[in-house]
Amino acid sequence: MKLYNLLTALIIVLAYTSCDSDDQSETEAVGTLQLKFDHFVGTQKMELSEPGSIEFQYETADGEAFNISKFGYYVSEIILEGPTGEYYEDEQLVSALEVKGFYHVLQDEPSSRFITLSDVPAGRYNRVTFKIGVSESAVQEGAAGGVLDPAEGAWFWNWNAGYIGFAIEGTAQNSGQELVEGDGWTIPEKSFALHIGGWKDIEVAEGENQKFVNNVKTIALQFDSDLRVESALDPNVHIVVDLLKMLDGANINFANSYSIHAPKAGQPLAEVLPEVFIVDHTHQ
């Protein structure tokens, strides 16, 4: 009888040990990977100026002097891939109570420039893709919460135009903007606002102007080396966003391109977005 009790106890201990081992193995099978975004204007690290400031730190290839008072964009639909089939897709959820997988990256909020991806399957990864902007799957006629909630500062135009996926505001020496004063608001002289958005192409009747286009762009970046993901490691990817590549790539002249607030008008800027994001380096 004593031998029977001893064997029973031993089986129970082994069962619990096996469960603990399984749990530990399951935990070690995932890890995190962080994307870090740094904002530059050419070789200069981006710094914000006060709205209306006429001190110009930056210059385009065509000699357009300007500064920046507001800068940001939406990152969404992040996917990691590896050389031997590793794959991770960031979870997306949109509801009035909760939003997952959408990130509002802002120059004036340093913490927003770090996106940590959790529960990434262990393995090696060498590529990331993501979208700049908010796609059709998240543009809803009903309320959305979190970073997509207009009541919380989300950059939402309207149902047809969707969200502003990428925005730049500042002052330019050559801007054609005149001073405009409203009820409690002001558009400063020489200022500019370039808002790139739009989530769908809408066919128009013959003779009408095209207003709505899909400016959500996919960014695909290759790492400079494979990154290993596992529970004991904290790999990260340092991504540089070079605004000058956008302004020069779209041949922006602030004299006549100082106010872009519609999808079609922002299309030339959206087309060069894939060239603006660059992997600078990775850390294992």
MARSE-112615 format. One record per residue (C-alpha): residue number from 1; residue in three letters; chain; x, y, z. Coordinates in steps of 0.2 Angstrom, whole numbers, plus 5000, padded with zeros to 4 digits. Layout:
MARSE-112615
+-----+------+-----+------+-------+------+
: seq : type : mol : east : north :   up :
+-----+------+-----+------+-------+------+
: NUM :  ALA :   A :    X :     Y :    Z :
...
+-----+------+-----+------+-------+------+
END
This chain:
MARSE-112615
+-----+------+-----+------+-------+------+
: seq : type : mol : east : north :   up :
+-----+------+-----+------+-------+------+
:   1 :  MET :   A : 5000 :  5000 : 5000 :
:   2 :  LYS :   A : 5014 :  5012 : 5004 :
:   3 :  LEU :   A : 5022 :  5008 : 4988 :
:   4 :  TYR :   A : 5006 :  5012 : 4979 :
:   5 :  ASN :   A : 5005 :  5029 : 4987 :
:   6 :  LEU :   A : 5023 :  5032 : 4983 :
:   7 :  LEU :   A : 5020 :  5028 : 4965 :
:   8 :  THR :   A : 5004 :  5039 : 4964 :
:   9 :  ALA :   A : 5013 :  5054 : 4972 :
:  10 :  LEU :   A : 5028 :  5052 : 4960 :
:  11 :  ILE :   A : 5016 :  5052 : 4945 :
:  12 :  ILE :   A : 5007 :  5068 : 4951 :
:  13 :  VAL :   A : 5024 :  5076 : 4953 :
:  14 :  LEU :   A : 5030 :  5071 : 4936 :
:  15 :  ALA :   A : 5013 :  5078 : 4929 :
:  16 :  TYR :   A : 5015 :  5095 : 4937 :
:  17 :  THR :   A : 5033 :  5096 : 4931 :
:  18 :  SER :   A : 5028 :  5091 : 4914 :
:  19 :  CYS :   A : 5015 :  5105 : 4914 :
:  20 :  ASP :   A : 5027 :  5118 : 4921 :
:  21 :  SER :   A : 5040 :  5113 : 4907 :
:  22 :  ASP :   A : 5027 :  5115 : 4894 :
:  23 :  ASP :   A : 5022 :  5132 : 4900 :
:  24 :  GLN :   A : 5040 :  5137 : 4901 :
:  25 :  SER :   A : 5043 :  5131 : 4883 :
:  26 :  GLU :   A : 5028 :  5140 : 4877 :
:  27 :  THR :   A : 5034 :  5156 : 4885 :
:  28 :  GLU :   A : 5051 :  5155 : 4877 :
:  29 :  ALA :   A : 5043 :  5152 : 4860 :
:  30 :  VAL :   A : 5038 :  5170 : 4859 :
:  31 :  GLY :   A : 5047 :  5187 : 4862 :
:  32 :  THR :   A : 5046 :  5205 : 4857 :
:  33 :  LEU :   A : 5053 :  5216 : 4843 :
:  34 :  GLN :   A : 5053 :  5235 : 4844 :
:  35 :  LEU :   A : 5052 :  5248 : 4830 :
:  36 :  LYS :   A : 5060 :  5264 : 4834 :
:  37 :  PHE :   A : 5056 :  5279 : 4822 :
:  38 :  ASP :   A : 5068 :  5294 : 4821 :
:  39 :  HIS :   A : 5063 :  5310 : 4811 :
:  40 :  PHE :   A : 5076 :  5319 : 4800 :
:  41 :  VAL :   A : 5076 :  5333 : 4787 :
:  42 :  GLY :   A : 5090 :  5327 : 4776 :
:  43 :  THR :   A : 5105 :  5325 : 4788 :
:  44 :  GLN :   A : 5097 :  5336 : 4802 :
:  45 :  LYS :   A : 5088 :  5329 : 4816 :
:  46 :  MET :   A : 5070 :  5336 : 4816 :
:  47 :  GLU :   A : 5066 :  5349 : 4829 :
:  48 :  LEU :   A : 5049 :  5358 : 4830 :
:  49 :  SER :   A : 5047 :  5377 : 4830 :
:  50 :  GLU :   A : 5033 :  5387 : 4837 :
:  51 :  PRO :   A : 5018 :  5389 : 4824 :
:  52 :  GLY :   A : 5021 :  5405 : 4815 :
:  53 :  SER :   A : 5040 :  5406 : 4818 :
:  54 :  ILE :   A : 5050 :  5414 : 4804 :
:  55 :  GLU :   A : 5067 :  5406 : 4809 :
:  56 :  PHE :   A : 5070 :  5393 : 4796 :
:  57 :  GLN :   A : 5081 :  5378 : 4800 :
:  58 :  TYR :   A : 5079 :  5368 : 4784 :
:  59 :  GLU :   A : 5080 :  5370 : 4765 :
:  60 :  THR :   A : 5074 :  5359 : 4751 :
:  61 :  ALA :   A : 5085 :  5355 : 4736 :
:  62 :  ASP :   A : 5077 :  5370 : 4727 :
:  63 :  GLY :   A : 5082 :  5382 : 4740 :
:  64 :  GLU :   A : 5065 :  5383 : 4749 :
:  65 :  ALA :   A : 5068 :  5388 : 4767 :
:  66 :  PHE :   A : 5056 :  5381 : 4780 :
:  67 :  ASN :   A : 5053 :  5375 : 4798 :
:  68 :  ILE :   A : 5041 :  5362 : 4805 :
:  69 :  SER :   A : 5029 :  5365 : 4819 :
:  70 :  LYS :   A : 5019 :  5349 : 4818 :
:  71 :  PHE :   A : 5024 :  5331 : 4811 :
:  72 :  GLY :   A : 5016 :  5314 : 4812 :
:  73 :  TYR :   A : 5008 :  5299 : 4804 :
:  74 :  TYR :   A : 4998 :  5283 : 4807 :
:  75 :  VAL :   A : 5007 :  5266 : 4806 :
:  76 :  SER :   A : 4996 :  5251 : 4804 :
:  77 :  GLU :   A : 4996 :  5233 : 4798 :
:  78 :  ILE :   A : 5013 :  5228 : 4803 :
:  79 :  ILE :   A : 5020 :  5212 : 4797 :
:  80 :  LEU :   A : 5037 :  5204 : 4801 :
:  81 :  GLU :   A : 5045 :  5190 : 4790 :
:  82 :  GLY :   A : 5060 :  5179 : 4791 :
:  83 :  PRO :   A : 5072 :  5170 : 4779 :
:  84 :  THR :   A : 5065 :  5153 : 4783 :
:  85 :  GLY :   A : 5046 :  5156 : 4783 :
:  86 :  GLU :   A : 5045 :  5165 : 4800 :
:  87 :  TYR :   A : 5029 :  5176 : 4800 :
:  88 :  TYR :   A : 5021 :  5188 : 4812 :
:  89 :  GLU :   A : 5006 :  5199 : 4809 :
:  90 :  ASP :   A : 5002 :  5212 : 4822 :
:  91 :  GLU :   A : 4984 :  5210 : 4829 :
:  92 :  GLN :   A : 4971 :  5223 : 4823 :
:  93 :  LEU :   A : 4955 :  5227 : 4832 :
:  94 :  VAL :   A : 4944 :  5242 : 4829 :
:  95 :  SER :   A : 4929 :  5246 : 4841 :
:  96 :  ALA :   A : 4922 :  5260 : 4851 :
:  97 :  LEU :   A : 4930 :  5253 : 4866 :
:  98 :  GLU :   A : 4947 :  5247 : 4860 :
:  99 :  VAL :   A : 4959 :  5249 : 4846 :
: 100 :  LYS :   A : 4974 :  5238 : 4843 :
: 101 :  GLY :   A : 4987 :  5238 : 4829 :
: 102 :  PHE :   A : 4986 :  5256 : 4825 :
: 103 :  TYR :   A : 4999 :  5268 : 4830 :
: 104 :  HIS :   A : 4999 :  5287 : 4830 :
: 105 :  VAL :   A : 5017 :  5292 : 4829 :
: 106 :  LEU :   A : 5020 :  5311 : 4833 :
: 107 :  GLN :   A : 5036 :  5321 : 4834 :
: 108 :  ASP :   A : 5030 :  5330 : 4849 :
: 109 :  GLU :   A : 5027 :  5314 : 4859 :
: 110 :  PRO :   A : 5043 :  5304 : 4860 :
: 111 :  SER :   A : 5035 :  5289 : 4867 :
: 112 :  SER :   A : 5024 :  5287 : 4852 :
: 113 :  ARG :   A : 5040 :  5284 : 4841 :
: 114 :  PHE :   A : 5043 :  5267 : 4850 :
: 115 :  ILE :   A : 5032 :  5253 : 4844 :
: 116 :  THR :   A : 5034 :  5237 : 4853 :
: 117 :  LEU :   A : 5027 :  5221 : 4845 :
: 118 :  SER :   A : 5023 :  5207 : 4858 :
: 119 :  ASP :   A : 5021 :  5188 : 4857 :
: 120 :  VAL :   A : 5032 :  5187 : 4841 :
: 121 :  PRO :   A : 5035 :  5169 : 4837 :
: 122 :  ALA :   A : 5053 :  5165 : 4841 :
: 123 :  GLY :   A : 5065 :  5164 : 4826 :
: 124 :  ARG :   A : 5075 :  5175 : 4814 :
: 125 :  TYR :   A : 5067 :  5190 : 4805 :
: 126 :  ASN :   A : 5074 :  5201 : 4792 :
: 127 :  ARG :   A : 5060 :  5211 : 4784 :
: 128 :  VAL :   A : 5045 :  5222 : 4790 :
: 129 :  THR :   A : 5031 :  5229 : 4781 :
: 130 :  PHE :   A : 5018 :  5241 : 4787 :
: 131 :  LYS :   A : 5006 :  5254 : 4780 :
: 132 :  ILE :   A : 5006 :  5273 : 4782 :
: 133 :  GLY :   A : 4988 :  5278 : 4785 :
: 134 :  VAL :   A : 4972 :  5270 : 4790 :
: 135 :  SER :   A : 4965 :  5257 : 4777 :
: 136 :  GLU :   A : 4947 :  5253 : 4773 :
: 137 :  SER :   A : 4946 :  5239 : 4786 :
: 138 :  ALA :   A : 4947 :  5253 : 4800 :
: 139 :  VAL :   A : 4937 :  5267 : 4793 :
: 140 :  GLN :   A : 4920 :  5264 : 4800 :
: 141 :  GLU :   A : 4904 :  5275 : 4800 :
: 142 :  GLY :   A : 4902 :  5271 : 4819 :
: 143 :  ALA :   A : 4913 :  5277 : 4832 :
: 144 :  ALA :   A : 4931 :  5271 : 4834 :
: 145 :  GLY :   A : 4941 :  5272 : 4850 :
: 146 :  GLY :   A : 4959 :  5275 : 4855 :
: 147 :  VAL :   A : 4971 :  5283 : 4843 :
: 148 :  LEU :   A : 4956 :  5283 : 4830 :
: 149 :  ASP :   A : 4944 :  5293 : 4840 :
: 150 :  PRO :   A : 4942 :  5311 : 4834 :
: 151 :  ALA :   A : 4937 :  5316 : 4851 :
: 152 :  GLU :   A : 4954 :  5311 : 4857 :
: 153 :  GLY :   A : 4963 :  5320 : 4844 :
: 154 :  ALA :   A : 4963 :  5308 : 4830 :
: 155 :  TRP :   A : 4966 :  5315 : 4812 :
: 156 :  PHE :   A : 4949 :  5311 : 4804 :
: 157 :  TRP :   A : 4942 :  5321 : 4790 :
: 158 :  ASN :   A : 4926 :  5313 : 4786 :
: 159 :  TRP :   A : 4918 :  5296 : 4780 :
: 160 :  ASN :   A : 4923 :  5298 : 4761 :
: 161 :  ALA :   A : 4941 :  5305 : 4764 :
: 162 :  GLY :   A : 4945 :  5295 : 4780 :
: 163 :  TYR :   A : 4960 :  5299 : 4791 :
: 164 :  ILE :   A : 4975 :  5310 : 4788 :
: 165 :  GLY :   A : 4988 :  5297 : 4787 :
: 166 :  PHE :   A : 5003 :  5309 : 4786 :
: 167 :  ALA :   A : 5004 :  5327 : 4791 :
: 168 :  ILE :   A : 5017 :  5341 : 4790 :
: 169 :  GLU :   A : 5014 :  5359 : 4796 :
: 170 :  GLY :   A : 5026 :  5374 : 4798 :
: 171 :  THR :   A : 5031 :  5390 : 4790 :
: 172 :  ALA :   A : 5040 :  5393 : 4774 :
: 173 :  GLN :   A : 5049 :  5408 : 4768 :
: 174 :  ASN :   A : 5041 :  5407 : 4751 :
: 175 :  SER :   A : 5024 :  5402 : 4756 :
: 176 :  GLY :   A : 5009 :  5410 : 4748 :
: 177 :  GLN :   A : 4998 :  5408 : 4763 :
: 178 :  GLU :   A : 4990 :  5425 : 4769 :
: 179 :  LEU :   A : 4985 :  5428 : 4787 :
: 180 :  VAL :   A : 4968 :  5421 : 4791 :
: 181 :  GLU :   A : 4959 :  5425 : 4807 :
: 182 :  GLY :   A : 4943 :  5416 : 4813 :
: 183 :  ASP :   A : 4933 :  5414 : 4828 :
: 184 :  GLY :   A : 4946 :  5409 : 4841 :
: 185 :  TRP :   A : 4958 :  5402 : 4827 :
: 186 :  THR :   A : 4972 :  5409 : 4816 :
: 187 :  ILE :   A : 4981 :  5403 : 4801 :
: 188 :  PRO :   A : 4998 :  5412 : 4801 :
: 189 :  GLU :   A : 5005 :  5421 : 4786 :
: 190 :  LYS :   A : 5018 :  5411 : 4777 :
: 191 :  SER :   A : 5012 :  5395 : 4785 :
: 192 :  PHE :   A : 5009 :  5379 : 4776 :
: 193 :  ALA :   A : 4999 :  5363 : 4780 :
: 194 :  LEU :   A : 5002 :  5347 : 4770 :
: 195 :  HIS :   A : 4989 :  5334 : 4775 :
: 196 :  ILE :   A : 4990 :  5317 : 4766 :
: 197 :  GLY :   A : 4975 :  5306 : 4768 :
: 198 :  GLY :   A : 4961 :  5296 : 4759 :
: 199 :  TRP :   A : 4957 :  5278 : 4759 :
: 200 :  LYS :   A : 4948 :  5274 : 4743 :
: 201 :  ASP :   A : 4946 :  5278 : 4725 :
: 202 :  ILE :   A : 4929 :  5284 : 4721 :
: 203 :  GLU :   A : 4923 :  5285 : 4702 :
: 204 :  VAL :   A : 4917 :  5301 : 4697 :
: 205 :  ALA :   A : 4904 :  5306 : 4683 :
: 206 :  GLU :   A : 4910 :  5312 : 4667 :
: 207 :  GLY :   A : 4915 :  5330 : 4668 :
: 208 :  GLU :   A : 4918 :  5330 : 4687 :
: 209 :  ASN :   A : 4934 :  5332 : 4696 :
: 210 :  GLN :   A : 4942 :  5317 : 4705 :
: 211 :  LYS :   A : 4942 :  5321 : 4724 :
: 212 :  PHE :   A : 4944 :  5305 : 4733 :
: 213 :  VAL :   A : 4959 :  5293 : 4730 :
: 214 :  ASN :   A : 4968 :  5279 : 4741 :
: 215 :  ASN :   A : 4984 :  5287 : 4748 :
: 216 :  VAL :   A : 4987 :  5273 : 4760 :
: 217 :  LYS :   A : 5004 :  5266 : 4756 :
: 218 :  THR :   A : 5014 :  5250 : 4760 :
: 219 :  ILE :   A : 5032 :  5252 : 4766 :
: 220 :  ALA :   A : 5043 :  5237 : 4764 :
: 221 :  LEU :   A : 5060 :  5237 : 4773 :
: 222 :  GLN :   A : 5074 :  5225 : 4773 :
: 223 :  PHE :   A : 5085 :  5224 : 4789 :
: 224 :  ASP :   A : 5104 :  5226 : 4788 :
: 225 :  SER :   A : 5105 :  5209 : 4797 :
: 226 :  ASP :   A : 5094 :  5195 : 4803 :
: 227 :  LEU :   A : 5086 :  5198 : 4820 :
: 228 :  ARG :   A : 5084 :  5184 : 4833 :
: 229 :  VAL :   A : 5068 :  5184 : 4843 :
: 230 :  GLU :   A : 5066 :  5175 : 4859 :
: 231 :  SER :   A : 5060 :  5178 : 4877 :
: 232 :  ALA :   A : 5077 :  5183 : 4883 :
: 233 :  LEU :   A : 5081 :  5196 : 4869 :
: 234 :  ASP :   A : 5076 :  5213 : 4865 :
: 235 :  PRO :   A : 5080 :  5216 : 4847 :
: 236 :  ASN :   A : 5075 :  5233 : 4839 :
: 237 :  VAL :   A : 5075 :  5241 : 4822 :
: 238 :  HIS :   A : 5080 :  5259 : 4820 :
: 239 :  ILE :   A : 5070 :  5267 : 4806 :
: 240 :  VAL :   A : 5074 :  5285 : 4800 :
: 241 :  VAL :   A : 5060 :  5295 : 4792 :
: 242 :  ASP :   A : 5068 :  5308 : 4780 :
: 243 :  LEU :   A : 5055 :  5322 : 4777 :
: 244 :  LEU :   A : 5067 :  5330 : 4764 :
: 245 :  LYS :   A : 5065 :  5315 : 4753 :
: 246 :  MET :   A : 5046 :  5318 : 4752 :
: 247 :  LEU :   A : 5047 :  5337 : 4749 :
: 248 :  ASP :   A : 5061 :  5335 : 4736 :
: 249 :  GLY :   A : 5053 :  5319 : 4728 :
: 250 :  ALA :   A : 5037 :  5328 : 4725 :
: 251 :  ASN :   A : 5045 :  5345 : 4720 :
: 252 :  ILE :   A : 5036 :  5355 : 4733 :
: 253 :  ASN :   A : 5036 :  5374 : 4730 :
: 254 :  PHE :   A : 5028 :  5382 : 4745 :
: 255 :  ALA :   A : 5023 :  5397 : 4734 :
: 256 :  ASN :   A : 5009 :  5387 : 4727 :
: 257 :  SER :   A : 5009 :  5371 : 4738 :
: 258 :  TYR :   A : 5005 :  5378 : 4755 :
: 259 :  SER :   A : 4988 :  5371 : 4758 :
: 260 :  ILE :   A : 4984 :  5353 : 4755 :
: 261 :  HIS :   A : 4968 :  5346 : 4763 :
: 262 :  ALA :   A : 4961 :  5334 : 4751 :
: 263 :  PRO :   A : 4965 :  5316 : 4746 :
: 264 :  LYS :   A : 4968 :  5320 : 4727 :
: 265 :  ALA :   A : 4979 :  5335 : 4731 :
: 266 :  GLY :   A : 4990 :  5325 : 4742 :
: 267 :  GLN :   A : 4993 :  5311 : 4730 :
: 268 :  PRO :   A : 5010 :  5317 : 4723 :
: 269 :  LEU :   A : 5016 :  5317 : 4741 :
: 270 :  ALA :   A : 5009 :  5300 : 4745 :
: 271 :  GLU :   A : 5017 :  5292 : 4729 :
: 272 :  VAL :   A : 5035 :  5296 : 4737 :
: 273 :  LEU :   A : 5031 :  5289 : 4754 :
: 274 :  PRO :   A : 5040 :  5272 : 4751 :
: 275 :  GLU :   A : 5056 :  5282 : 4749 :
: 276 :  VAL :   A : 5054 :  5292 : 4765 :
: 277 :  PHE :   A : 5056 :  5277 : 4777 :
: 278 :  ILE :   A : 5074 :  5269 : 4779 :
: 279 :  VAL :   A : 5081 :  5256 : 4790 :
: 280 :  ASP :   A : 5096 :  5265 : 4798 :
: 281 :  HIS :   A : 5102 :  5250 : 4808 :
: 282 :  THR :   A : 5096 :  5236 : 4820 :
: 283 :  HIS :   A : 5101 :  5230 : 4837 :
: 284 :  GLN :   A : 5101 :  5213 : 4843 :
+-----+------+-----+------+-------+------+
END
